[in-house]
Amino acid sequence: MKLSNLIIVVMALSMIVACSKQQTNGEKEISNKINEKEDVISSHGIIVKNREKLDAFINKTSSTQRVVHYTIEGDPIFNDLKYNDNKFEMRYDTTKDKFGAPVVKTYTCAKFERNETDKFLKYTLTGCDGDRKEIEVLQIPFDVEKQDIFEFDLRYGVNQKNEINTINKKLVKDLQNGEVTEVSDFQFIIEDRQKIYKEMVLANYLGEKKLSSQCNRKPFVSYDLTVNINSGNRHYHWTECDNSEDGILMTQLAKAIIDIVQAKDMYKQLPAVKGQYE
């Protein structure tokens, strides 16, 4: 081969290798970039963002999904899921965990299962090859009996005259004619407390919420929720006009709590609403 031809071949190979390295580096950068809107992001299962994305994946309306777990030190561990050819594939990547061994492994599994009980919600890959036959992708615990303190105060309605308050043990119903009726020493049974705590956890109540207290209707329903959980507390205020993702989720949470209360015989025995607005 002539020297000139050899030089051309060497240059061509060099360009291919350089492009290959550039593509590889690009792929690595993409694979380690967290998408706050699309990725399921879990902080020890206590705060979980975008959980509904995993439900879409398990129902095969999405062919790929990333699940990011943050360690105690705040480092991300990546679980990249892919559904292809009737099998589930997961790429497990710990290379960004500064306090753990850097590992990248890929598993192929037969099924992806969702298991929900009164105490937890779990997503698991089963029938996997390699060293792990089952892989827990995400678990969200919501056992209220494992909490030292769980009390809340929900105020709602026009001018927030209705109140469900387990902190001060009272229930207030707005009769909407200028009067209210009140139940003192109000308490939930453990089954109801469990249902409500589950609703709160699945609404990601501990996560950051962007809520609006503005409304262009008159009159309008607004909500105010205070939660005392163990040694901390959370407070939220929003209106029925808040149609943001967080606003809709929190309104659904409030209505779920209200439905639990209004289904009780004790509530049904209270005087009926006499005003215009429910």
C-alpha positions as CSV (number, residue, x, y, z in Angstrom):
1,M,0.0,0.0,0.0
2,K,1.3,3.4,-0.9
3,L,2.3,5.7,1.9
4,S,-0.3,8.3,0.8
5,N,-3.1,5.7,0.8
6,L,-1.9,4.5,4.3
7,I,-2.1,8.0,5.7
8,I,-5.6,8.4,4.3
9,V,-6.7,5.1,5.9
10,V,-5.1,6.0,9.2
11,M,-6.8,9.5,9.2
12,A,-10.1,7.9,8.3
13,L,-9.8,5.4,11.2
14,S,-8.8,8.2,13.6
15,M,-11.9,10.2,12.6
16,I,-14.1,7.1,13.1
17,V,-12.6,6.5,16.6
18,A,-12.9,10.1,17.5
19,C,-16.6,10.2,16.5
20,S,-17.2,7.0,18.3
21,K,-15.7,8.4,21.5
22,Q,-17.6,11.6,21.1
23,Q,-20.9,9.6,20.7
24,T,-20.0,7.4,23.7
25,N,-19.3,10.4,25.8
26,G,-22.5,12.0,24.7
27,E,-24.5,8.9,25.5
28,K,-22.9,8.7,28.9
29,E,-23.8,12.4,29.6
30,I,-27.4,11.8,28.6
31,S,-27.6,8.6,30.6
32,N,-26.5,10.5,33.8
33,K,-28.7,13.5,33.3
34,I,-31.9,13.7,35.4
35,N,-35.1,14.9,33.9
36,E,-37.2,16.4,36.6
37,K,-40.4,16.2,34.6
38,E,-40.1,12.7,33.1
39,D,-38.0,10.6,35.5
40,V,-39.5,8.9,38.5
41,I,-37.4,10.3,41.4
42,S,-37.4,8.7,44.8
43,S,-35.8,9.9,48.0
44,H,-35.9,6.7,50.1
45,G,-39.5,6.1,49.0
46,I,-40.7,9.0,51.3
47,I,-40.8,11.6,48.6
48,V,-41.5,10.2,45.2
49,K,-42.0,12.4,42.1
50,N,-43.7,11.4,38.9
51,R,-44.8,8.0,40.2
52,E,-47.6,8.0,37.5
53,K,-44.9,7.6,34.8
54,L,-44.1,4.2,36.2
55,D,-47.8,3.2,36.0
56,A,-47.7,4.3,32.3
57,F,-44.7,2.1,31.7
58,I,-46.1,-0.9,33.4
59,N,-49.3,-0.5,31.3
60,K,-47.0,-0.4,28.2
61,T,-48.1,3.0,27.1
62,S,-44.4,4.0,27.4
63,S,-41.6,1.8,26.2
64,T,-38.9,3.4,28.4
65,Q,-38.7,4.8,31.9
66,R,-36.0,6.0,34.2
67,V,-36.2,5.6,38.0
68,V,-33.7,7.6,40.0
69,H,-33.0,6.7,43.7
70,Y,-31.2,9.2,45.8
71,T,-28.8,7.8,48.5
72,I,-28.7,9.2,52.0
73,E,-25.7,11.3,50.9
74,G,-27.7,12.7,48.0
75,D,-26.1,10.8,45.1
76,P,-28.3,9.4,42.3
77,I,-28.6,5.7,41.4
78,F,-30.1,5.1,37.9
79,N,-32.5,2.4,36.9
80,D,-33.2,2.7,33.2
81,L,-36.2,0.5,32.2
82,K,-37.0,-0.6,28.6
83,Y,-39.8,-2.8,27.3
84,N,-38.9,-4.6,24.1
85,D,-39.8,-7.8,22.4
86,N,-42.1,-9.0,25.3
87,K,-39.3,-8.6,27.8
88,F,-38.3,-6.0,30.3
89,E,-34.7,-4.8,30.5
90,M,-33.2,-2.7,33.3
91,R,-29.8,-1.0,33.3
92,Y,-28.6,-0.5,36.8
93,D,-26.0,2.3,37.2
94,T,-24.3,3.3,40.5
95,T,-21.4,5.3,38.9
96,K,-22.6,8.6,40.4
97,D,-22.7,7.2,43.9
98,K,-19.5,8.7,45.5
99,F,-19.8,6.4,48.5
100,G,-20.5,3.1,46.8
101,A,-18.8,0.8,44.3
102,P,-19.3,1.9,40.7
103,V,-21.4,-0.7,39.0
104,V,-23.2,-0.9,35.7
105,K,-25.3,-4.0,35.1
106,T,-28.1,-4.9,32.7
107,Y,-30.8,-7.4,33.6
108,T,-33.5,-9.0,31.4
109,C,-36.7,-9.9,33.1
110,A,-39.9,-11.6,32.2
111,K,-42.5,-9.5,34.1
112,F,-42.9,-6.1,35.7
113,E,-45.4,-6.3,38.6
114,R,-47.3,-3.7,40.6
115,N,-48.4,-4.7,44.1
116,E,-50.5,-2.3,46.2
117,T,-51.7,-3.0,49.8
118,D,-53.0,-0.8,52.6
119,K,-49.4,-0.4,53.8
120,F,-47.2,-0.1,50.7
121,L,-47.0,0.2,46.9
122,K,-44.3,-1.9,45.3
123,Y,-43.0,-2.2,41.7
124,T,-40.9,-5.3,41.0
125,L,-39.2,-7.0,38.1
126,T,-39.5,-10.8,38.3
127,G,-38.1,-13.7,36.3
128,C,-34.8,-12.0,35.9
129,D,-31.6,-13.5,34.6
130,G,-28.2,-13.2,36.3
131,D,-27.6,-12.8,40.0
132,R,-31.0,-11.3,40.9
133,K,-34.2,-13.2,40.1
134,E,-36.4,-10.4,41.5
135,I,-35.5,-6.7,41.5
136,E,-37.4,-4.2,43.5
137,V,-37.5,-1.1,41.3
138,L,-39.5,1.1,43.7
139,Q,-41.3,0.7,47.1
140,I,-43.4,3.4,48.7
141,P,-44.3,2.6,52.3
142,F,-47.3,4.2,54.0
143,D,-47.9,2.4,57.2
144,V,-49.4,5.0,59.5
145,E,-48.7,2.9,62.6
146,K,-45.0,3.3,62.0
147,Q,-45.3,7.1,62.5
148,D,-44.7,8.5,65.9
149,I,-47.0,11.4,65.1
150,F,-49.5,11.9,62.3
151,E,-52.2,14.6,62.8
152,F,-53.7,17.1,60.4
153,D,-56.0,20.1,60.1
154,L,-57.9,20.5,56.8
155,R,-60.1,23.6,56.3
156,Y,-62.1,23.9,53.2
157,G,-65.1,25.5,51.4
158,V,-66.2,29.1,50.9
159,N,-64.2,31.1,53.5
160,Q,-62.9,27.7,54.8
161,K,-65.6,27.3,57.4
162,N,-65.5,23.5,57.2
163,E,-62.8,21.9,59.2
164,I,-61.5,18.4,59.8
165,N,-59.0,18.7,62.7
166,T,-57.3,15.7,64.3
167,I,-54.8,18.0,66.1
168,N,-57.5,19.6,68.2
169,K,-60.0,16.8,67.7
170,K,-62.8,18.7,66.2
171,L,-65.0,18.6,63.2
172,V,-66.8,21.7,61.9
173,K,-69.6,21.8,59.3
174,D,-70.6,25.0,57.6
175,L,-74.4,25.2,57.3
176,Q,-73.9,28.1,54.9
177,N,-76.6,30.3,56.5
178,G,-74.2,32.1,58.8
179,E,-74.1,29.1,61.3
180,V,-71.8,26.1,61.8
181,T,-72.2,22.9,63.7
182,E,-69.3,21.4,65.6
183,V,-68.3,17.9,66.9
184,S,-65.9,17.9,69.7
185,D,-63.5,15.1,70.7
186,F,-63.5,14.0,67.0
187,Q,-61.3,11.1,66.1
188,F,-60.7,8.7,63.2
189,I,-60.5,4.9,63.7
190,I,-57.2,3.4,62.7
191,E,-58.6,2.1,59.3
192,D,-59.6,5.7,58.3
193,R,-56.2,7.1,59.5
194,Q,-54.5,4.5,57.4
195,K,-56.6,5.4,54.3
196,I,-55.9,9.1,54.7
197,Y,-52.2,8.6,55.3
198,K,-52.0,6.5,52.2
199,E,-53.7,9.2,50.1
200,M,-51.3,11.8,51.4
201,V,-48.2,9.7,50.6
202,L,-49.4,8.8,47.1
203,A,-50.1,12.6,46.6
204,N,-46.4,13.1,47.5
205,Y,-47.5,15.5,50.2
206,L,-43.9,16.0,51.5
207,G,-42.6,17.1,48.1
208,E,-42.3,20.7,47.0
209,K,-45.6,22.1,45.9
210,K,-46.3,25.1,43.7
211,L,-49.8,26.1,44.6
212,S,-51.9,29.2,43.9
213,S,-54.2,31.0,46.3
214,Q,-55.7,33.1,43.5
215,C,-59.2,32.6,42.0
216,N,-61.4,34.7,39.7
217,R,-64.6,33.1,40.8
218,K,-67.0,34.6,43.4
219,P,-67.6,32.8,45.7
220,F,-64.8,30.2,45.4
221,V,-63.7,27.2,47.4
222,S,-60.3,27.2,49.0
223,Y,-58.3,24.7,51.0
224,D,-55.8,25.0,53.8
225,L,-54.0,21.9,55.0
226,T,-51.6,21.5,57.9
227,V,-49.9,18.2,58.5
228,N,-47.9,17.3,61.6
229,I,-45.7,14.3,60.9
230,N,-43.3,13.0,63.5
231,S,-40.9,16.0,64.3
232,G,-41.9,18.1,61.3
233,N,-44.9,19.8,59.7
234,R,-46.2,20.9,56.3
235,H,-48.6,23.6,55.4
236,Y,-50.4,24.1,52.1
237,H,-53.0,26.7,50.9
238,W,-54.7,26.7,47.5
239,T,-58.0,27.2,45.7
240,E,-60.3,25.3,43.4
241,C,-59.0,27.5,40.5
242,D,-55.5,26.1,40.8
243,N,-55.4,23.8,37.8
244,S,-51.7,23.1,37.9
245,E,-50.5,19.5,38.3
246,D,-49.9,20.2,42.0
247,G,-53.2,22.0,42.5
248,I,-55.2,19.2,40.9
249,L,-53.4,16.5,43.0
250,M,-53.9,18.4,46.3
251,T,-57.6,19.0,45.5
252,Q,-58.0,15.3,44.8
253,L,-56.3,14.6,48.2
254,A,-58.6,17.0,50.0
255,K,-61.7,15.6,48.4
256,A,-60.6,12.0,49.3
257,I,-60.3,13.1,53.0
258,I,-63.7,14.9,52.9
259,D,-65.3,11.8,51.3
260,I,-64.1,9.6,54.1
261,V,-65.6,11.9,56.7
262,Q,-68.9,12.5,54.9
263,A,-69.4,8.7,54.6
264,K,-69.4,8.3,58.3
265,D,-72.8,7.9,60.2
266,M,-71.7,10.6,62.6
267,Y,-71.4,13.2,59.8
268,K,-74.7,12.1,58.2
269,Q,-76.5,12.9,61.5
270,L,-75.3,16.5,61.5
271,P,-77.8,19.2,60.4
272,A,-78.2,19.6,56.6
273,V,-76.7,22.5,54.7
274,K,-79.2,25.4,54.5
275,G,-77.3,27.8,52.3
276,Q,-76.6,27.9,48.6
277,Y,-73.2,26.5,48.3
278,E,-72.0,23.0,49.3
